[in-house]
C-alpha cells in the first residue's frame, strides 16, 4: 500500500469509527494516528505497518 492509499484508507476508517475505537482496534497510539490524519503524511514503513494492522483487525 502506498503512502497516499494508506492515508485515504485511514480517513475512510475515521468516518466509520471514532479515533478512540481506531486506537483500540489498530493498537497504534492516538497521537500518531492524529498526526497522520492532520498532516496527510506517513512514511513507507508506517504505511506498511498500518496496512498489516488493518488486516489483523479485519477492518
Residue, then its C-alpha position, 0 to 999 in steps of 0.5 A: x500500500x502506498x503512502x497516499x492509499x494508506x492515508x485515504x484508507x485511514x480517513x475512510x476508517x475515521x468516518x466509520x469509527x471514532x479515533x478512540x475505537x481506531x486506537x483500540x482496534x489498530x493498537x497504534x497510539x492516538x497521537x500518531x494516528x492524529x498526526x497522520x490524519x492532520x498532516x496527510x503524511x506517513x512514511x513507507x514503513x508506517x504505511x506498511x505497518x498500518x496496512x498489516x494492522x488493518x488486516x489483523x483487525x479485519x477492518 
